[in-house]
Amino acid sequence: QVQLVESGGGSVQPGGSLRLSCVVSGSIFSIYTMNWYRQAPGKQRELVAAITTSGGSTAYADSAKGRFTISRDNAKNTTYLQMNSLKPEDTAVYYCNAEHYSTSLWGQGTQVTVSS
């Protein structure tokens, strides 16, 4: 059974940083495109960042460009989301997502709260 487990969320002041991690077990990690989504209260889930299987290409939502960096370590079955210059509007539950053709797998989410 494939499992995605996120960690690294928490509370931080505006301007602070957090690094989220997502470990994938039970499958071959390197076949998956990895994505980070987030969902704020009362809002739809939105794609924040994506990285291809090899890590050679990344993409970001406009809100994340210049502040967030997605990366992956295929040897550790892990993808990361480095978040800098955090703003209150970044407050949300952040979800890790693994995609391979028609397969889409989700983690349980980790809460990020940005508040002074």
Helices and strands as residue ranges (DSSP letters): E 3-7, E 10-12, E 18-25, G 29-31, E 33-39, E 46-51, E 58-60, E 68-73, E 78-83, G 88-90, E 92-100, E 103-106, E 110-114
